[in-house]
Amino acid sequence: MKNFKPDVIKFKKPESEWTEEEHTEYTKWVLKLSMAHRFKQQIQENKPLTNRDKRIIERFRSGADFFGE
């Protein structure tokens, strides 16, 4: 995750001024970070990944939208 650089320009306004689209983008960004952290921990502990985990990692790598938009 060292090379991960979020587009923080979108989130410089106070949260009370965010539009619905900005809230959605922020939620997607937070979910991707939390999933990446979870998988990183799981891999470091040498736990085998399930097929579901592998599919999620592949979606994350390809930049797929998890909300189905």
PDB file of N, CA, C, O and CB in Angstrom:
ATOM      1  N   MET A   1       0.804  -1.197   0.000  1.00  0.00           N
ATOM      2  CA  MET A   1       0.000   0.000   0.000  1.00  0.00           C
ATOM      3  C   MET A   1       0.850   1.265   0.000  1.00  0.00           C
ATOM      4  O   MET A   1       0.307   2.369   0.017  1.00  0.00           O
ATOM      5  CB  MET A   1      -0.916  -0.004   1.186  1.00  0.00           C
ATOM      6  N   LYS A   2       2.165   1.124  -0.018  1.00  0.00           N
ATOM      7  CA  LYS A   2       3.027   2.296   0.005  1.00  0.00           C
ATOM      8  C   LYS A   2       2.804   3.176  -1.217  1.00  0.00           C
ATOM      9  O   LYS A   2       2.895   4.399  -1.118  1.00  0.00           O
ATOM     10  CB  LYS A   2       4.483   1.877   0.085  1.00  0.00           C
ATOM     11  N   ASN A   3       2.515   2.578  -2.359  1.00  0.00           N
ATOM     12  CA  ASN A   3       2.376   3.328  -3.601  1.00  0.00           C
ATOM     13  C   ASN A   3       0.962   3.842  -3.826  1.00  0.00           C
ATOM     14  O   ASN A   3       0.707   4.498  -4.836  1.00  0.00           O
ATOM     15  CB  ASN A   3       2.787   2.471  -4.760  1.00  0.00           C
ATOM     16  N   PHE A   4       0.042   3.564  -2.919  1.00  0.00           N
ATOM     17  CA  PHE A   4      -1.345   3.975  -3.092  1.00  0.00           C
ATOM     18  C   PHE A   4      -1.476   5.455  -2.761  1.00  0.00           C
ATOM     19  O   PHE A   4      -1.193   5.878  -1.640  1.00  0.00           O
ATOM     20  CB  PHE A   4      -2.290   3.128  -2.205  1.00  0.00           C
ATOM     21  N   LYS A   5      -1.906   6.236  -3.743  1.00  0.00           N
ATOM     22  CA  LYS A   5      -2.079   7.668  -3.538  1.00  0.00           C
ATOM     23  C   LYS A   5      -3.518   8.038  -3.891  1.00  0.00           C
ATOM     24  O   LYS A   5      -3.862   8.120  -5.069  1.00  0.00           O
ATOM     25  CB  LYS A   5      -1.061   8.489  -4.396  1.00  0.00           C
ATOM     26  N   PRO A   6      -4.352   8.260  -2.892  1.00  0.00           N
ATOM     27  CA  PRO A   6      -5.751   8.584  -3.174  1.00  0.00           C
ATOM     28  C   PRO A   6      -5.899   9.970  -3.785  1.00  0.00           C
ATOM     29  O   PRO A   6      -5.027  10.828  -3.649  1.00  0.00           O
ATOM     30  CB  PRO A   6      -6.579   8.493  -1.901  1.00  0.00           C
ATOM     31  N   ASP A   7      -6.997  10.160  -4.445  1.00  0.00           N
ATOM     32  CA  ASP A   7      -7.311  11.461  -5.023  1.00  0.00           C
ATOM     33  C   ASP A   7      -7.936  12.318  -3.919  1.00  0.00           C
ATOM     34  O   ASP A   7      -9.154  12.486  -3.865  1.00  0.00           O
ATOM     35  CB  ASP A   7      -8.278  11.323  -6.266  1.00  0.00           C
ATOM     36  N   VAL A   8      -7.091  12.855  -3.047  1.00  0.00           N
ATOM     37  CA  VAL A   8      -7.587  13.581  -1.880  1.00  0.00           C
ATOM     38  C   VAL A   8      -8.136  14.960  -2.223  1.00  0.00           C
ATOM     39  O   VAL A   8      -8.759  15.602  -1.377  1.00  0.00           O
ATOM     40  CB  VAL A   8      -6.487  13.720  -0.865  1.00  0.00           C
ATOM     41  N   ILE A   9      -7.920  15.416  -3.425  1.00  0.00           N
ATOM     42  CA  ILE A   9      -8.426  16.732  -3.822  1.00  0.00           C
ATOM     43  C   ILE A   9      -9.943  16.774  -3.685  1.00  0.00           C
ATOM     44  O   ILE A   9     -10.501  17.810  -3.325  1.00  0.00           O
ATOM     45  CB  ILE A   9      -8.008  17.064  -5.273  1.00  0.00           C
ATOM     46  N   LYS A  10     -10.611  15.668  -3.966  1.00  0.00           N
ATOM     47  CA  LYS A  10     -12.066  15.619  -3.875  1.00  0.00           C
ATOM     48  C   LYS A  10     -12.558  15.806  -2.445  1.00  0.00           C
ATOM     49  O   LYS A  10     -13.688  16.250  -2.236  1.00  0.00           O
ATOM     50  CB  LYS A  10     -12.577  14.305  -4.424  1.00  0.00           C
ATOM     51  N   PHE A  11     -11.736  15.479  -1.469  1.00  0.00           N
ATOM     52  CA  PHE A  11     -12.194  15.445  -0.090  1.00  0.00           C
ATOM     53  C   PHE A  11     -11.661  16.610   0.744  1.00  0.00           C
ATOM     54  O   PHE A  11     -11.608  16.518   1.971  1.00  0.00           O
ATOM     55  CB  PHE A  11     -11.789  14.145   0.542  1.00  0.00           C
ATOM     56  N   LYS A  12     -11.270  17.693   0.096  1.00  0.00           N
ATOM     57  CA  LYS A  12     -10.711  18.824   0.840  1.00  0.00           C
ATOM     58  C   LYS A  12     -11.786  19.707   1.461  1.00  0.00           C
ATOM     59  O   LYS A  12     -11.509  20.428   2.419  1.00  0.00           O
ATOM     60  CB  LYS A  12      -9.839  19.657  -0.068  1.00  0.00           C
ATOM     61  N   LYS A  13     -13.009  19.664   0.932  1.00  0.00           N
ATOM     62  CA  LYS A  13     -14.085  20.460   1.505  1.00  0.00           C
ATOM     63  C   LYS A  13     -14.514  19.850   2.836  1.00  0.00           C
ATOM     64  O   LYS A  13     -14.287  18.663   3.074  1.00  0.00           O
ATOM     65  CB  LYS A  13     -15.286  20.551   0.529  1.00  0.00           C
ATOM     66  N   PRO A  14     -15.126  20.645   3.698  1.00  0.00           N
ATOM     67  CA  PRO A  14     -15.684  20.054   4.917  1.00  0.00           C
ATOM     68  C   PRO A  14     -16.766  19.031   4.549  1.00  0.00           C
ATOM     69  O   PRO A  14     -17.485  19.200   3.564  1.00  0.00           O
ATOM     70  CB  PRO A  14     -16.269  21.159   5.849  1.00  0.00           C
ATOM     71  N   GLU A  15     -16.867  17.991   5.340  1.00  0.00           N
ATOM     72  CA  GLU A  15     -17.798  16.909   5.009  1.00  0.00           C
ATOM     73  C   GLU A  15     -19.246  17.397   4.931  1.00  0.00           C
ATOM     74  O   GLU A  15     -20.047  16.833   4.184  1.00  0.00           O
ATOM     75  CB  GLU A  15     -17.689  15.794   6.042  1.00  0.00           C
ATOM     76  N   SER A  16     -19.585  18.425   5.683  1.00  0.00           N
ATOM     77  CA  SER A  16     -20.960  18.941   5.656  1.00  0.00           C
ATOM     78  C   SER A  16     -21.320  19.540   4.294  1.00  0.00           C
ATOM     79  O   SER A  16     -22.502  19.683   3.981  1.00  0.00           O
ATOM     80  CB  SER A  16     -21.146  19.995   6.747  1.00  0.00           C
ATOM     81  N   GLU A  17     -20.319  19.891   3.480  1.00  0.00           N
ATOM     82  CA  GLU A  17     -20.569  20.492   2.168  1.00  0.00           C
ATOM     83  C   GLU A  17     -20.487  19.487   1.022  1.00  0.00           C
ATOM     84  O   GLU A  17     -20.662  19.864  -0.137  1.00  0.00           O
ATOM     85  CB  GLU A  17     -19.586  21.606   1.924  1.00  0.00           C
ATOM     86  N   TRP A  18     -20.227  18.226   1.324  1.00  0.00           N
ATOM     87  CA  TRP A  18     -20.098  17.215   0.277  1.00  0.00           C
ATOM     88  C   TRP A  18     -21.436  16.952  -0.397  1.00  0.00           C
ATOM     89  O   TRP A  18     -22.494  17.033   0.225  1.00  0.00           O
ATOM     90  CB  TRP A  18     -19.538  15.916   0.855  1.00  0.00           C
ATOM     91  N   THR A  19     -21.362  16.637  -1.676  1.00  0.00           N
ATOM     92  CA  THR A  19     -22.549  16.213  -2.404  1.00  0.00           C
ATOM     93  C   THR A  19     -22.722  14.711  -2.206  1.00  0.00           C
ATOM     94  O   THR A  19     -21.847  14.045  -1.653  1.00  0.00           O
ATOM     95  CB  THR A  19     -22.444  16.575  -3.921  1.00  0.00           C
ATOM     96  N   GLU A  20     -23.841  14.191  -2.655  1.00  0.00           N
ATOM     97  CA  GLU A  20     -24.101  12.751  -2.554  1.00  0.00           C
ATOM     98  C   GLU A  20     -23.036  11.956  -3.313  1.00  0.00           C
ATOM     99  O   GLU A  20     -22.613  10.888  -2.870  1.00  0.00           O
ATOM    100  CB  GLU A  20     -25.508  12.415  -3.099  1.00  0.00           C
ATOM    101  N   GLU A  21     -22.614  12.485  -4.451  1.00  0.00           N
ATOM    102  CA  GLU A  21     -21.580  11.818  -5.255  1.00  0.00           C
ATOM    103  C   GLU A  21     -20.248  11.752  -4.507  1.00  0.00           C
ATOM    104  O   GLU A  21     -19.548  10.741  -4.569  1.00  0.00           O
ATOM    105  CB  GLU A  21     -21.393  12.549  -6.594  1.00  0.00           C
ATOM    106  N   GLU A  22     -19.903  12.816  -3.810  1.00  0.00           N
ATOM    107  CA  GLU A  22     -18.652  12.827  -3.042  1.00  0.00           C
ATOM    108  C   GLU A  22     -18.705  11.853  -1.871  1.00  0.00           C
ATOM    109  O   GLU A  22     -17.703  11.213  -1.550  1.00  0.00           O
ATOM    110  CB  GLU A  22     -18.357  14.238  -2.530  1.00  0.00           C
ATOM    111  N   HIS A  23     -19.866  11.736  -1.232  1.00  0.00           N
ATOM    112  CA  HIS A  23     -20.026  10.748  -0.161  1.00  0.00           C
ATOM    113  C   HIS A  23     -19.841   9.337  -0.710  1.00  0.00           C
ATOM    114  O   HIS A  23     -19.195   8.500  -0.079  1.00  0.00           O
ATOM    115  CB  HIS A  23     -21.414  10.885   0.507  1.00  0.00           C
ATOM    116  N   THR A  24     -20.404   9.077  -1.877  1.00  0.00           N
ATOM    117  CA  THR A  24     -20.281   7.758  -2.497  1.00  0.00           C
ATOM    118  C   THR A  24     -18.832   7.455  -2.847  1.00  0.00           C
ATOM    119  O   THR A  24     -18.347   6.355  -2.581  1.00  0.00           O
ATOM    120  CB  THR A  24     -21.153   7.672  -3.752  1.00  0.00           C
ATOM    121  N   GLU A  25     -18.142   8.414  -3.436  1.00  0.00           N
ATOM    122  CA  GLU A  25     -16.728   8.223  -3.788  1.00  0.00           C
ATOM    123  C   GLU A  25     -15.885   7.954  -2.549  1.00  0.00           C
ATOM    124  O   GLU A  25     -15.018   7.080  -2.560  1.00  0.00           O
ATOM    125  CB  GLU A  25     -16.187   9.454  -4.531  1.00  0.00           C
ATOM    126  N   TYR A  26     -16.138   8.700  -1.487  1.00  0.00           N
ATOM    127  CA  TYR A  26     -15.378   8.515  -0.255  1.00  0.00           C
ATOM    128  C   TYR A  26     -15.640   7.132   0.337  1.00  0.00           C
ATOM    129  O   TYR A  26     -14.712   6.473   0.807  1.00  0.00           O
ATOM    130  CB  TYR A  26     -15.735   9.609   0.766  1.00  0.00           C
ATOM    131  N   THR A  27     -16.889   6.693   0.317  1.00  0.00           N
ATOM    132  CA  THR A  27     -17.237   5.368   0.833  1.00  0.00           C
ATOM    133  C   THR A  27     -16.531   4.280   0.041  1.00  0.00           C
ATOM    134  O   THR A  27     -16.009   3.330   0.624  1.00  0.00           O
ATOM    135  CB  THR A  27     -18.754   5.152   0.790  1.00  0.00           C
ATOM    136  N   LYS A  28     -16.509   4.407  -1.273  1.00  0.00           N
ATOM    137  CA  LYS A  28     -15.809   3.428  -2.116  1.00  0.00           C
ATOM    138  C   LYS A  28     -14.329   3.395  -1.777  1.00  0.00           C
ATOM    139  O   LYS A  28     -13.734   2.322  -1.677  1.00  0.00           O
ATOM    140  CB  LYS A  28     -16.003   3.754  -3.609  1.00  0.00           C
ATOM    141  N   TRP A  29     -13.735   4.563  -1.601  1.00  0.00           N
ATOM    142  CA  TRP A  29     -12.312   4.658  -1.296  1.00  0.00           C
ATOM    143  C   TRP A  29     -11.998   3.991   0.045  1.00  0.00           C
ATOM    144  O   TRP A  29     -11.020   3.252   0.158  1.00  0.00           O
ATOM    145  CB  TRP A  29     -11.865   6.131  -1.277  1.00  0.00           C
ATOM    146  N   VAL A  30     -12.827   4.251   1.061  1.00  0.00           N
ATOM    147  CA  VAL A  30     -12.615   3.665   2.388  1.00  0.00           C
ATOM    148  C   VAL A  30     -12.774   2.148   2.334  1.00  0.00           C
ATOM    149  O   VAL A  30     -11.992   1.424   2.950  1.00  0.00           O
ATOM    150  CB  VAL A  30     -13.601   4.268   3.412  1.00  0.00           C
ATOM    151  N   LEU A  31     -13.778   1.660   1.603  1.00  0.00           N
ATOM    152  CA  LEU A  31     -13.978   0.213   1.491  1.00  0.00           C
ATOM    153  C   LEU A  31     -12.794  -0.465   0.806  1.00  0.00           C
ATOM    154  O   LEU A  31     -12.362  -1.539   1.226  1.00  0.00           O
ATOM    155  CB  LEU A  31     -15.265  -0.086   0.721  1.00  0.00           C
ATOM    156  N   LYS A  32     -12.275   0.155  -0.236  1.00  0.00           N
ATOM    157  CA  LYS A  32     -11.120  -0.432  -0.924  1.00  0.00           C
ATOM    158  C   LYS A  32      -9.904  -0.488  -0.004  1.00  0.00           C
ATOM    159  O   LYS A  32      -9.169  -1.475  -0.001  1.00  0.00           O
ATOM    160  CB  LYS A  32     -10.784   0.370  -2.190  1.00  0.00           C
ATOM    161  N   LEU A  33      -9.693   0.572   0.774  1.00  0.00           N
ATOM    162  CA  LEU A  33      -8.568   0.566   1.711  1.00  0.00           C
ATOM    163  C   LEU A  33      -8.727  -0.517   2.772  1.00  0.00           C
ATOM    164  O   LEU A  33      -7.770  -1.218   3.099  1.00  0.00           O
ATOM    165  CB  LEU A  33      -8.429   1.931   2.380  1.00  0.00           C
ATOM    166  N   SER A  34      -9.935  -0.651   3.306  1.00  0.00           N
ATOM    167  CA  SER A  34     -10.144  -1.651   4.360  1.00  0.00           C
ATOM    168  C   SER A  34      -9.993  -3.065   3.815  1.00  0.00           C
ATOM    169  O   SER A  34      -9.457  -3.933   4.504  1.00  0.00           O
ATOM    170  CB  SER A  34     -11.530  -1.481   4.993  1.00  0.00           C
ATOM    171  N   MET A  35     -10.454  -3.311   2.596  1.00  0.00           N
ATOM    172  CA  MET A  35     -10.290  -4.643   2.000  1.00  0.00           C
ATOM    173  C   MET A  35      -8.820  -4.934   1.743  1.00  0.00           C
ATOM    174  O   MET A  35      -8.348  -6.043   1.991  1.00  0.00           O
ATOM    175  CB  MET A  35     -11.090  -4.756   0.686  1.00  0.00           C
ATOM    176  N   ALA A  36      -8.103  -3.947   1.251  1.00  0.00           N
ATOM    177  CA  ALA A  36      -6.679  -4.150   0.989  1.00  0.00           C
ATOM    178  C   ALA A  36      -5.934  -4.461   2.287  1.00  0.00           C
ATOM    179  O   ALA A  36      -5.054  -5.321   2.314  1.00  0.00           O
ATOM    180  CB  ALA A  36      -6.070  -2.906   0.307  1.00  0.00           C
ATOM    181  N   HIS A  37      -6.287  -3.768   3.346  1.00  0.00           N
ATOM    182  CA  HIS A  37      -5.647  -4.011   4.641  1.00  0.00           C
ATOM    183  C   HIS A  37      -5.964  -5.417   5.148  1.00  0.00           C
ATOM    184  O   HIS A  37      -5.085  -6.118   5.649  1.00  0.00           O
ATOM    185  CB  HIS A  37      -6.101  -2.960   5.672  1.00  0.00           C
ATOM    186  N   ARG A  38      -7.216  -5.817   5.015  1.00  0.00           N
ATOM    187  CA  ARG A  38      -7.625  -7.149   5.475  1.00  0.00           C
ATOM    188  C   ARG A  38      -6.869  -8.245   4.721  1.00  0.00           C
ATOM    189  O   ARG A  38      -6.366  -9.188   5.331  1.00  0.00           O
ATOM    190  CB  ARG A  38      -9.145  -7.337   5.296  1.00  0.00           C
ATOM    191  N   PHE A  39      -6.793  -8.120   3.412  1.00  0.00           N
ATOM    192  CA  PHE A  39      -6.112  -9.139   2.615  1.00  0.00           C
ATOM    193  C   PHE A  39      -4.607  -9.136   2.869  1.00  0.00           C
ATOM    194  O   PHE A  39      -3.969 -10.189   2.858  1.00  0.00           O
ATOM    195  CB  PHE A  39      -6.390  -8.919   1.131  1.00  0.00           C
ATOM    196  N   LYS A  40      -4.048  -7.960   3.097  1.00  0.00           N
ATOM    197  CA  LYS A  40      -2.616  -7.894   3.399  1.00  0.00           C
ATOM    198  C   LYS A  40      -2.316  -8.641   4.693  1.00  0.00           C
ATOM    199  O   LYS A  40      -1.343  -9.391   4.765  1.00  0.00           O
ATOM    200  CB  LYS A  40      -2.146  -6.426   3.506  1.00  0.00           C
ATOM    201  N   GLN A  41      -3.145  -8.443   5.715  1.00  0.00           N
ATOM    202  CA  GLN A  41      -2.958  -9.154   6.982  1.00  0.00           C
ATOM    203  C   GLN A  41      -3.123 -10.652   6.797  1.00  0.00           C
ATOM    204  O   GLN A  41      -2.353 -11.440   7.344  1.00  0.00           O
ATOM    205  CB  GLN A  41      -3.944  -8.647   8.034  1.00  0.00           C
ATOM    206  N   GLN A  42      -4.122 -11.040   6.030  1.00  0.00           N
ATOM    207  CA  GLN A  42      -4.393 -12.460   5.817  1.00  0.00           C
ATOM    208  C   GLN A  42      -3.230 -13.128   5.082  1.00  0.00           C
ATOM    209  O   GLN A  42      -2.860 -14.258   5.401  1.00  0.00           O
ATOM    210  CB  GLN A  42      -5.700 -12.644   5.025  1.00  0.00           C
ATOM    211  N   ILE A  43      -2.664 -12.446   4.118  1.00  0.00           N
ATOM    212  CA  ILE A  43      -1.543 -13.004   3.363  1.00  0.00           C
ATOM    213  C   ILE A  43      -0.295 -13.088   4.246  1.00  0.00           C
ATOM    214  O   ILE A  43       0.458 -14.059   4.167  1.00  0.00           O
ATOM    215  CB  ILE A  43      -1.256 -12.149   2.105  1.00  0.00           C
ATOM    216  N   GLN A  44      -0.079 -12.077   5.081  1.00  0.00           N
ATOM    217  CA  GLN A  44       1.084 -12.099   5.972  1.00  0.00           C
ATOM    218  C   GLN A  44       0.991 -13.229   6.996  1.00  0.00           C
ATOM    219  O   GLN A  44       2.015 -13.762   7.424  1.00  0.00           O
ATOM    220  CB  GLN A  44       1.220 -10.758   6.692  1.00  0.00           C
ATOM    221  N   GLU A  45      -0.220 -13.595   7.388  1.00  0.00           N
ATOM    222  CA  GLU A  45      -0.408 -14.682   8.345  1.00  0.00           C
ATOM    223  C   GLU A  45      -0.377 -16.044   7.660  1.00  0.00           C
ATOM    224  O   GLU A  45      -0.537 -17.075   8.312  1.00  0.00           O
ATOM    225  CB  GLU A  45      -1.725 -14.505   9.090  1.00  0.00           C
ATOM    226  N   ASN A  46      -0.175 -16.045   6.363  1.00  0.00           N
ATOM    227  CA  ASN A  46      -0.106 -17.266   5.556  1.00  0.00           C
ATOM    228  C   ASN A  46      -1.383 -18.096   5.620  1.00  0.00           C
ATOM    229  O   ASN A  46      -1.340 -19.323   5.535  1.00  0.00           O
ATOM    230  CB  ASN A  46       1.059 -18.108   6.004  1.00  0.00           C
ATOM    231  N   LYS A  47      -2.516 -17.419   5.772  1.00  0.00           N
ATOM    232  CA  LYS A  47      -3.796 -18.121   5.709  1.00  0.00           C
ATOM    233  C   LYS A  47      -4.153 -18.294   4.237  1.00  0.00           C
ATOM    234  O   LYS A  47      -3.962 -17.373   3.443  1.00  0.00           O
ATOM    235  CB  LYS A  47      -4.927 -17.341   6.487  1.00  0.00           C
ATOM    236  N   PRO A  48      -4.663 -19.453   3.868  1.00  0.00           N
ATOM    237  CA  PRO A  48      -5.058 -19.630   2.465  1.00  0.00           C
ATOM    238  C   PRO A  48      -6.273 -18.761   2.129  1.00  0.00           C
ATOM    239  O   PRO A  48      -7.199 -18.629   2.929  1.00  0.00           O
ATOM    240  CB  PRO A  48      -5.369 -21.117   2.176  1.00  0.00           C
ATOM    241  N   LEU A  49      -6.251 -18.182   0.950  1.00  0.00           N
ATOM    242  CA  LEU A  49      -7.367 -17.355   0.504  1.00  0.00           C
ATOM    243  C   LEU A  49      -8.471 -18.242  -0.055  1.00  0.00           C
ATOM    244  O   LEU A  49      -8.201 -19.229  -0.739  1.00  0.00           O
ATOM    245  CB  LEU A  49      -6.904 -16.328  -0.556  1.00  0.00           C
ATOM    246  N   THR A  50      -9.705 -17.885   0.240  1.00  0.00           N
ATOM    247  CA  THR A  50     -10.836 -18.621  -0.319  1.00  0.00           C
ATOM    248  C   THR A  50     -11.071 -18.142  -1.748  1.00  0.00           C
ATOM    249  O   THR A  50     -10.502 -17.138  -2.176  1.00  0.00           O
ATOM    250  CB  THR A  50     -12.120 -18.432   0.553  1.00  0.00           C
ATOM    251  N   ASN A  51     -11.900 -18.858  -2.473  1.00  0.00           N
ATOM    252  CA  ASN A  51     -12.228 -18.441  -3.844  1.00  0.00           C
ATOM    253  C   ASN A  51     -12.892 -17.072  -3.842  1.00  0.00           C
ATOM    254  O   ASN A  51     -12.638 -16.256  -4.727  1.00  0.00           O
ATOM    255  CB  ASN A  51     -13.149 -19.477  -4.523  1.00  0.00           C
ATOM    256  N   ARG A  52     -13.745 -16.816  -2.848  1.00  0.00           N
ATOM    257  CA  ARG A  52     -14.410 -15.519  -2.745  1.00  0.00           C
ATOM    258  C   ARG A  52     -13.369 -14.415  -2.561  1.00  0.00           C
ATOM    259  O   ARG A  52     -13.454 -13.367  -3.201  1.00  0.00           O
ATOM    260  CB  ARG A  52     -15.423 -15.513  -1.571  1.00  0.00           C
ATOM    261  N   ASP A  53     -12.384 -14.649  -1.685  1.00  0.00           N
ATOM    262  CA  ASP A  53     -11.323 -13.666  -1.470  1.00  0.00           C
ATOM    263  C   ASP A  53     -10.560 -13.394  -2.759  1.00  0.00           C
ATOM    264  O   ASP A  53     -10.238 -12.247  -3.065  1.00  0.00           O
ATOM    265  CB  ASP A  53     -10.360 -14.148  -0.382  1.00  0.00           C
ATOM    266  N   LYS A  54     -10.276 -14.440  -3.506  1.00  0.00           N
ATOM    267  CA  LYS A  54      -9.537 -14.288  -4.765  1.00  0.00           C
ATOM    268  C   LYS A  54     -10.329 -13.465  -5.774  1.00  0.00           C
ATOM    269  O   LYS A  54      -9.756 -12.646  -6.493  1.00  0.00           O
ATOM    270  CB  LYS A  54      -9.205 -15.663  -5.359  1.00  0.00           C
ATOM    271  N   ARG A  55     -11.655 -13.678  -5.833  1.00  0.00           N
ATOM    272  CA  ARG A  55     -12.497 -12.893  -6.746  1.00  0.00           C
ATOM    273  C   ARG A  55     -12.494 -11.418  -6.346  1.00  0.00           C
ATOM    274  O   ARG A  55     -12.423 -10.537  -7.203  1.00  0.00           O
ATOM    275  CB  ARG A  55     -13.943 -13.439  -6.756  1.00  0.00           C
ATOM    276  N   ILE A  56     -12.573 -11.156  -5.044  1.00  0.00           N
ATOM    277  CA  ILE A  56     -12.579  -9.770  -4.572  1.00  0.00           C
ATOM    278  C   ILE A  56     -11.249  -9.094  -4.889  1.00  0.00           C
ATOM    279  O   ILE A  56     -11.225  -7.938  -5.312  1.00  0.00           O
ATOM    280  CB  ILE A  56     -12.860  -9.713  -3.057  1.00  0.00           C
ATOM    281  N   ILE A  57     -10.157  -9.799  -4.688  1.00  0.00           N
ATOM    282  CA  ILE A  57      -8.837  -9.240  -5.007  1.00  0.00           C
ATOM    283  C   ILE A  57      -8.744  -8.923  -6.492  1.00  0.00           C
ATOM    284  O   ILE A  57      -8.207  -7.884  -6.874  1.00  0.00           O
ATOM    285  CB  ILE A  57      -7.713 -10.219  -4.598  1.00  0.00           C
ATOM    286  N   GLU A  58      -9.262  -9.809  -7.328  1.00  0.00           N
ATOM    287  CA  GLU A  58      -9.217  -9.578  -8.771  1.00  0.00           C
ATOM    288  C   GLU A  58     -10.046  -8.354  -9.149  1.00  0.00           C
ATOM    289  O   GLU A  58      -9.631  -7.570 -10.003  1.00  0.00           O
ATOM    290  CB  GLU A  58      -9.723 -10.815  -9.530  1.00  0.00           C
ATOM    291  N   ARG A  59     -11.211  -8.177  -8.527  1.00  0.00           N
ATOM    292  CA  ARG A  59     -12.021  -6.981  -8.787  1.00  0.00           C
ATOM    293  C   ARG A  59     -11.288  -5.731  -8.332  1.00  0.00           C
ATOM    294  O   ARG A  59     -11.317  -4.705  -9.011  1.00  0.00           O
ATOM    295  CB  ARG A  59     -13.383  -7.081  -8.080  1.00  0.00           C
ATOM    296  N   PHE A  60     -10.635  -5.817  -7.187  1.00  0.00           N
ATOM    297  CA  PHE A  60      -9.888  -4.679  -6.655  1.00  0.00           C
ATOM    298  C   PHE A  60      -8.765  -4.283  -7.609  1.00  0.00           C
ATOM    299  O   PHE A  60      -8.557  -3.100  -7.876  1.00  0.00           O
ATOM    300  CB  PHE A  60      -9.316  -5.009  -5.266  1.00  0.00           C
ATOM    301  N   ARG A  61      -8.049  -5.272  -8.117  1.00  0.00           N
ATOM    302  CA  ARG A  61      -6.937  -5.001  -9.040  1.00  0.00           C
ATOM    303  C   ARG A  61      -7.417  -4.394 -10.349  1.00  0.00           C
ATOM    304  O   ARG A  61      -6.760  -3.520 -10.915  1.00  0.00           O
ATOM    305  CB  ARG A  61      -6.164  -6.281  -9.325  1.00  0.00           C
ATOM    306  N   SER A  62      -8.568  -4.861 -10.828  1.00  0.00           N
ATOM    307  CA  SER A  62      -9.070  -4.368 -12.111  1.00  0.00           C
ATOM    308  C   SER A  62      -9.820  -3.047 -11.973  1.00  0.00           C
ATOM    309  O   SER A  62     -10.178  -2.428 -12.975  1.00  0.00           O
ATOM    310  CB  SER A  62      -9.976  -5.403 -12.743  1.00  0.00           C
ATOM    311  N   GLY A  63     -10.060  -2.613 -10.737  1.00  0.00           N
ATOM    312  CA  GLY A  63     -10.755  -1.350 -10.522  1.00  0.00           C
ATOM    313  C   GLY A  63     -12.248  -1.452 -10.698  1.00  0.00           C
ATOM    314  O   GLY A  63     -12.908  -0.451 -10.979  1.00  0.00           O
ATOM    315  N   ALA A  64     -12.800  -2.652 -10.537  1.00  0.00           N
ATOM    316  CA  ALA A  64     -14.236  -2.854 -10.703  1.00  0.00           C
ATOM    317  C   ALA A  64     -15.006  -2.094  -9.631  1.00  0.00           C
ATOM    318  O   ALA A  64     -14.507  -1.850  -8.532  1.00  0.00           O
ATOM    319  CB  ALA A  64     -14.583  -4.351 -10.650  1.00  0.00           C
ATOM    320  N   ASP A  65     -16.216  -1.733  -9.975  1.00  0.00           N
ATOM    321  CA  ASP A  65     -17.079  -1.008  -9.054  1.00  0.00           C
ATOM    322  C   ASP A  65     -17.851  -2.014  -8.212  1.00  0.00           C
ATOM    323  O   ASP A  65     -18.594  -2.832  -8.754  1.00  0.00           O
ATOM    324  CB  ASP A  65     -18.048  -0.062  -9.819  1.00  0.00           C
ATOM    325  N   PHE A  66     -17.687  -1.965  -6.901  1.00  0.00           N
ATOM    326  CA  PHE A  66     -18.326  -2.929  -6.015  1.00  0.00           C
ATOM    327  C   PHE A  66     -19.787  -2.607  -5.766  1.00  0.00           C
ATOM    328  O   PHE A  66     -20.505  -3.426  -5.193  1.00  0.00           O
ATOM    329  CB  PHE A  66     -17.593  -2.988  -4.706  1.00  0.00           C
ATOM    330  N   PHE A  67     -20.242  -1.442  -6.180  1.00  0.00           N
ATOM    331  CA  PHE A  67     -21.623  -1.059  -5.955  1.00  0.00           C
ATOM    332  C   PHE A  67     -22.511  -1.380  -7.151  1.00  0.00           C
ATOM    333  O   PHE A  67     -23.719  -1.149  -7.094  1.00  0.00           O
ATOM    334  CB  PHE A  67     -21.702   0.412  -5.637  1.00  0.00           C
ATOM    335  N   GLY A  68     -21.950  -1.899  -8.212  1.00  0.00           N
ATOM    336  CA  GLY A  68     -22.730  -2.310  -9.377  1.00  0.00           C
ATOM    337  C   GLY A  68     -23.302  -1.166 -10.181  1.00  0.00           C
ATOM    338  O   GLY A  68     -24.336  -1.327 -10.828  1.00  0.00           O
ATOM    339  N   GLU A  69     -22.666  -0.036 -10.155  1.00  0.00           N
ATOM    340  CA  GLU A  69     -23.175   1.121 -10.913  1.00  0.00           C
ATOM    341  C   GLU A  69     -22.734   1.044 -12.351  1.00  0.00           C
ATOM    342  O   GLU A  69     -23.062   1.926 -13.145  1.00  0.00           O
ATOM    343  CB  GLU A  69     -22.699   2.439 -10.292  1.00  0.00           C
TER     344      GLU A  69
END
